[in-house]
Structure formats: C-alpha cells, structure tokens
Amino acid sequence: MHRPVDELAGLVRSGELSAGELVDAALERIDALQPDVNAFVDVDHDGARAAAAAIAAGDERPFAGVPIAMKNNRAVAGMRLTLGADLMGDHTPRHDHNVTRRLRAAGFVIVGTTTLPEWGILPVTESRRLGPTRNPWDRERTPGGSSGGSAAAVAAGMVPIAHGNDGGGSLRIPAACCGLVGLKPQRGRISLAPEVGESFLVQDGVLTRTVRETALLLDVLAGPEPGDASWAPPPPEPFARMAARHPGRLRIGVTTVMPLLEADLDPDCERAARDAATLLAGLGHEVEEVTPPWQRPGLLKLFTHAFGPAIGSSIAGAGLLAGREPREEDMEPLSWELWQTSKRIDAVQAALAGYQLQAVARAITRWALPYDALLTPALAQAPLALGTLDPCGPDPAGTFERSGHFTPYTAICNVTGSPAISLPLYARDDGLPLAVQLIGRPAQEGALLSLGAQIEAAAPWADRWPAPQPT
C-alpha cells in the first residue's frame, strides 16, 4: 500500500500482481491495525474480494484493482451510511453517490467506509457512536477531521488512497495532521449528485501521499451531473497534465494573519510557513508578506449561519429516515446545540448570511487576484491530544469555538470557494507532521497542483511513514 495508485494499477494491468492479491493485502492490514487505529466504520471483505475477482490483467480502466476507502457520509450501495450519528441507525442506501460511482467506474475497489465526527462537525474524529480514531503518527493524538478516518487509513498504509470532503477544512486538516496531501477543489468542481444540487461550502476530494495522485483523482472526479444547479468551468486540459508542468515564476503572498478569529499560533506551525516561503523564494518565485482583508467583525457568525443550517439539514434528513423529530438524546450535546441554533435561524436570516458571505468572498478574491497563490500555515496548532475537543462535554459552544483556534486558516477557502491544498512539507523534532496551506486563484486547481508538485520535488515527503513501516 506504499506505492502510488497509478503504479499499483499498472501492476494489476500487467499481470505482475492480481487485483485479488492487492485487495487481500489491504484487508489484512486493515484487520491488523483497525483495533488500534479505529479508522473504519465497516469493512466489506466479501464485496471487495468479489469486485477484485472480476478484474483481470489488461483491464484498461485507469485504477482497476486499486483498493480505496469511502468516508462514511457518502452513499455506497449496500453499506451502512451513518454520518457518525446514532440517529442514522443502520440506514443502508441502495444507490451510489456520484463520487462513489465515478471511483468504481475508474476501477477502484471499495474496501470499506471510514470514521468521522458526528455529522462531520468537528476537526477531530471522536464521535460518541464510533469512538476515537487515532493518528498513526502518535496514537494519543487526533488524525484531524472531519475526514479523519480516511486520513488515518492512508497514513497507516491500510489503503493507498481514501475519499473525503471539505466544508471548513475537513480534507486539509486531517491531511495536515497525518502527513498527507489534501486538496479542496474549486466550489462546484465535483458534483454532489444525487442528493444535493450545489453547496456553498462543501466539496469532495481524496487524501493521498503525493500531488500527482491528487491530480489524477481530480481528473476522475471532476465534472457536473445532469440536473446540477451550478458547476465550475471545465479545465483547459487534464489536471494531471497541468500538475506535471513547471509552474513558471509566480507571485506568492505569505501571511500568518488568521481569518474569522484570533488565536495563538504555535511557533512550529509558523516556522513551517516561514520555511516554506524561503523554499519558494529559492525556487525562483517572488514571495512577499501580505495582509489579506479577511479579518472582519462578525465574519465567524456569518460562517456559522451558513455552517449551522448545513448541519441542521443533515440532522433533519436523518429525522425523516427515522420517521420522527430528532430528540436531544439522539445526538451529542454539540450537535444538539447546532441543531437548536439552526432552527433559530429563519429563512430570511440564512439567505442574508449567504449574500453577506458572498460579498466577503468577492472582496477577498478580488484582493488576491494579483497573486498566483497565498501561503499560510495549515493549522495553528500541532495535532491535538485525544479528548481536547469533546463533543459530549459540558460546554458545547465553547468546544465549537476552541475548534476554530486549532484550524483558523481553512474555512475561509470554503467561503471564497477557491481551491486550497495542504502539503506535508515538514515535521517536528518528534516526527509529528507539520503542513502548510497554499490557496490558489479561482478555478485554477491545475496551477496550484503544478506549484505543489514543484515543492514536493524540491522537498519530498512521500517516503516518510509513521512506525511501524508499511508492509
């Protein structure tokens, strides 16, 4: 599981390795590490082996036979869909989400579904229903969230790649915590069909070990579905081709100014960003300190007025499946707090918050246009100790606020809709990953991936693994 996904697919295609052997290796590693890491909700041994048995040498699909895991908030036909929540019960959809369908069509074999915090709220993966997921780099720390199970599974070598999504940093945060690459694509890049027409905040993606793999998967997943309300403009050429091209000399702004709120910045996280700026200057880019106009009074409240109803919609949908109104005992205290908050926001307030956020997004995006990319720390703190953010604690509102102190740099990109990527450039003295974030121009994932690939070539990270080493 330590080779890139295109190399693994090549081994299957050539007959050097069978899809069954590759899937069996993943299942064996999952079974060995799951009791310790707790990255999976369900593991589909029989279904994965049956899918692998149907793949022969010479299969021309780009990723035929490669194991993958799906975050447990997207439908996988025949597997439980929990969203980490008790209220979902054992709901088992009979259809695939668009992302699931496109991954299957590319030849991936889905081996299971991965953990997340209840409803995907927190940037840690410690739900009442599923228990804590542990970071393979330090079992007493979080792998981040909300795609924490997927990140832990890839970092531990249980699977070579995993699905995730990002509504406030939920791909980039776990990527930063687990030493992986996490791209939030442009708003509308990947269809949310069939359940959702569009989302102001959320985009799907993957967690990988290399920028190239991220680009290859974006080519698989990108594009609208019939009936979508809106979608991002198509790229001029495949993302993987753009990622392989030299980015040229770019103008890059670097900042540690925190959007949405003020929090303490860990010196190690700041040093990672400063060292990355030095690296970029050494690669020939024009790098300058900037102060983005993203510290505005009331911006955090506006974000909450968009984020809260989005969570409330998931809870309401689970109530429809359960056939009754959600009750306090159905969910964690933090979820209940957000559910009550969302019900107090009427349709006019929600619409107004959306308009105001769009105005903020336009102002920030216009300001950033002279720059090819912005560089920030990925996180303000190292991966937190397990239990630091307790969704069942006595102060739910305080827990939600403290979560923002951990991850103040990510959510602004969900507001602007622009692509952003977390790169695991550095590590602390104890080996714990330290990441930086690059924010690209609107709908310019190709240019962002090209820059990321140049950085990766200059300071490679793919050979860094947590102990024990992968087999």
N, C-alpha and C positions, 0 to 999 in steps of 0.2 A: 504493500500500500504506500510505499515511499517513492514511487515513480510518478511522473506527471501523467495525467489522464490520457493524453494523446499517445504517449508511449505504451501505456497499458493496453489501449485499444489496438495499437499496432501489433503487439504480441499476440493478441487473440486473432486478429485478421490474418496474420502469417501462419498461424497454427502452432507457434512456439509454445503458447500457453492456451489452454481451453478456458472458455468463459466459466465453466463449472469450477475449475481449479481456482480461478481468480475470486469468484464469489465465495467458495468454501474458505479461502484464506481470510477474507473479510469477516465471514460469520464466526470463524474460530477465534479471531482476535476480539471481535465484539463480545463473544461469550466469555472470554478470559478476563476482559477489562471492565465489562459492564457493572459487576458488583462493586467495583471500586470507584469508577468514574461516574456512573449513572447518567449516561448521555442519551439513552434510548427510552422511548415510551413503549414501543413494540418492535420486535424483530421478526420478520417474516421469513423464517428459514425455508419452509416448503415452497412458498411463492417465488422466492428469489432463486432457489435451485431449479424450479421448473422453468422460469424465464431464462436462466443460463443454459439449461439443457437444449433450448430451442435455438441457440446461437451457434453457428458453425464457423469454422475457418473460412475466410473470404467474405464474410459479411461486410458490406460496403458502408453501413451506417457509421458515422464518424466515431462513435463511442460504444460500439457494440461490445457487450460483456463487462463493461466497467461498473463496479458497484457504486451506488450513491445512496445517501440518506435524505429524507424529506423532513423539514421542520413540521411539527405536528399542529400547524394552523392552516395547512392547505390540503384539500381533499385528495386522498389516494383511495381509489375504488377498492372496497373490501377490507380496509384497515380503519381502526378507530380514529376519530378526529376529536381530540379532547381540548385543544387550546389551553392545556394545563389546568382546566377548571372542572370542579365537581359537577357543576350544573350541566355540563355537556354529556354527562353519563357515559355510555358506551356507544354513542352515535357513530354509525358506520355508513358513510356515504357510498352510493353505488356508481358514482361518477368520479372522473379525474378533474382536478383543477387544470387550467390551461398550462401552467408550468409543469405539472406532473406529466401531462400528455406530451408536451414537447420534449421532455427529457426521455421518456420512453421511446418516442419516435427517433431520437438520436441514438438509441441502442443501450442507454443506461439501464442497469438492473437495480431496482429499488429494493434495498435490503431491510429497511425499517424506517421508523419515524422518530424524531428527536425531541428532546425536552425543551421547555420554555417556561418562563414565569407565567402565572395565571393571566390569561388574556394578552400576554406579551407586554405587560405594563412596565416592568422594572428592567434596569440594565444589569440585573443579576438573575440567575436561573435557579430559584429556590422556591418552588411552589408547594403549597400545602398538599396538593394531590400527588405530585410526582417526587417530592423530596429534593434535596440539593444536588446539583450537578457540580462536579469538582474539576478544577483546572488541572490538566495533565502536567503542567509545569510546577505546580505546587498544590497538592491535594487539599490544603486548608484554605485555598483562595477560590474566588469565583472565576468561571470562564467568561464572565460577562453575560449580557442578554440584550435583546430577548432571544437571539439565535444561539444561545449558549450551548445547548446540547449538540448542535451541528458543529460548532467550533471545537468543542471538546473532542468530538468523534474524529475530526480531521487531524487535530493536533496529536491525538493519541495513536494515530495510524489505524483506527478502526475502519475507516473508509478513506479513499483518496480525495474525496470532494463531497460537499454537502450543500443542500439548499438552505436558504434563509431569506429573510426580508427585513426591511428597514423603514420604520415610521418615525424614528427620532434618533437613529444611530444603531439600530438593532442588528445590522451586519458589521458595521465598522467597529463598534465597541467590543464584541467578542473576538473579532479579528485581532484587535489591539491587545486584548488580554491573553490570547493564545498563540501569538506569533504567526498570524496568517494574513493573507490579502483579503480585504473586504471592500467591494465596490458598491456604493449606492448609485444605480444608474439614474439618468435623467428622468424626471417625472413623465409618466406615460410611455416609457420605453418598452416595458413588458406588460402585456395585457393581464388584467386581474380577472378575466372571464373564468367561469360563467357567473360567479356570484356578484361581482362588483363591476360597475361600468367605468368608474375612474376613482382616484383617491388623490386628495391634495397632498397627503403626507407619505403614503406607503409605496414602496417599490420592492419587487422581488429581486433575488440575485443568488450568488453562491459564495461559499467560503473555500478558498484554495490556498495552495502553498506558493504559487507563482503568478505573476502578472499575465503571462501568456495564457495560462489555463483560464483565468478570469475573462480574458478577451475571447477565447474560443467559446466559452459558455455563453457570453453575451450574444454572440452570433447565433447560437442555438435558440436562445430565449426571446430575443428582441422581436418586436413587431406586434401590430394590433390583431384583434379578432373581430369578425363581423359583429356589428352592433355596439362596439366600444364608443363611449361618448367623446373621447379625445385620445390622441396619441402623439408621441414625439415624432419629429421628422425623421425619415429613414437616413441612415448614414450613406455617404457617397461611395463607400466600399466596405468590405468586411472589417469588423473591429480588429480581428486578429492580424490582418494585413497592416492596418494603421499602427497597431501596437508594435509591430516589428520594425517600423521605420524610425530613423533618427529624428528626434523632435525638433532639431534646429536650435538656434539660440532664442531663449524665451525670457520674458519679463515676469518675474515672480515676486509677489509680495509676501512677506513673512510677518506674522503677528502672534502675540500671546493674549491679545485682548479677548475677553470672553463674551460671547453673545448671550443674550437672555438674562444672565445673572452674573454676580461677582462671587468668586470662590478662591480659596487658596490653591496655588499651583505648586505641585510637587517639584522640587528642583531637578530631579531626574527627568521628569516629563518636559520641563523647559529646556534642559540641556539637550535632549533628543532633538527638539525642534531647531535649536541653535546649531547643533552639529549638522543637521540636515541642510540648513541654509548654507553653511560653509561648504558642504559637499556639492550642492547645486552651483554655487559660485565657482568651485573648482572645475565643474563640468562645462563652464563657459557661459552660464546663464547670468542675466542681470538680476540681482537679488537686492531688494530694498525693504526696509522696515516700513510698515503701513499701519494705519488705524482705521479699520473698517467702521462704517456707521451702523453697527449692529447692536450697540448698547442703547436701548431706548426704553424710557419708562413705560411700564405696562405690557411690554412685549411677551414676558413669560405668561401673564394672564391671558393674552390673546392666544398664545400657543395652547394653553390648557383648554381654552374654549373650543379649539379645534380637536385636540387630542382626546379630551374627555368624552365628547359625543361619539367619536370613533370607537372608543372602548365600549361606551354605552350601547352602541348598535350591535356589537358582538354579544353583549350580555342579553339584550332584547331578543336577538336571534336564537340564543340558547333557550330563552324562556319559551319561545314559540315551539322549539323542538320538544321541550319538556311539557308543553301544554298548560303552563301556568305562569303567573307573575313571579319573577325572581324574588327570593327572600334573603334576608341577611345571612342566615345560616348556610346558604348555598355557596358563599364565596368568602374570600379572605377580607379582613377589615379594610385594606387599601382599595380593593375592588369595589366594595360596598360604598366607600367614601366617593370614589369616582362615579359610580352609578347614581348616587344621590345628587352629586354635583351636576352631572349631565342632565338629569331630569329637571334641575332648576334653571337650565339654560333654554330659553324658549327659541322658537324657530327664527324670530327676528334677530335675537342676540347672536345666535350661531351664524346666521348669514352675514351680519355686520362684522363679526370677528373674522370671517373668511375674507370679506372685502378689505378689511384693515390689514390682514396678513399679506394679501396680495399687493397692497400698496407698499408695505415694508419690503416685500420681495423685489418689487420693481426698483425701488430706490437702491437697495444693496447691489442688485445685479447690474444696474447702470453704473454705479460707482466702480464696480470691479472690472468693467469691460476693458480698461487699458492693460489689465494684467492677464497673462496666459494661464496663471494658476496662483492660488493662495496657499501658503503653507502655515499650518497650526500644529500644536500638539494634538494627538488623537484623544487623549484623556488628560484630566487634570491630576489624577492620582494613579498609583500602581493598582493592579487588580486587587479588589477589596477582600478582606478576610470574610469567610462564610459567616453569615448571620449579621453582618454590619447593617444591611438594609433588610429589615424583617417585615414582610408584608402583613404579618399577623401580630405585629407589635401594638402597643397601646396608643401610638401617635401616628396614624396613617398619613395625615397631611405632612407631618414632619419627615416621615420616611420618603415621601414623594419629593419633597424639597431637597433633602440630602442627596437623593439620587442625581439631581441636577448638578450638585457640587462635584460629583465624580465624573460627569460626562457633559461639561458645559459647551463643548465645541461642535457637537454633532448635529443637534436638532435644527440649527439654523439652515442647514443644507436641505432639510425636508421642507422648510418654509420657502426657500428660494426655488426649490426643485432642481437645482443644478447638480451635476454629478460630483461625487466626492469619494475618495479612496483612502483606506487606511493601509499603511505599509509598515511591516515589522522590521524597521531598519536596525534597531539597537536592542541591547539587553542590559539589565542592571548587573552589578558585580555578582549577584547571586543567581544569574541566569534568567530571571524573570523578564519576559519580553517588554520592550518599550517601543511604541509606534508613533508615527507622525501621520497627519492627515493632509492630503492635497485636495483642494477644491478647484474644479475646472469651470470653464465657460459653459453657458447653457448648451445642452445637446452636443457637447464636444467630448464625449467619452473616449473617442479614438485618440485625440491629442493627449488626454490625461493618461491613458494607458501607455502611450508612447513614452511619456515622461517617466512614468512609473517603471517601465521596463529598462530605461536608461539608468535609473537609480539602482534598480536591482542588479544590473550588470556591473555597476561600479562598486556595490557593497552587498554581495549576495547573502541571502538568509536561508535559502531552501534546505540547506544541509543541517540546519540547527533543529534538533529534536529534543523533546523532554525525555528524561530517563523513565523507564528502560527504552533502549533504542528499538525501533520497529524491526520486525522480522521480515 
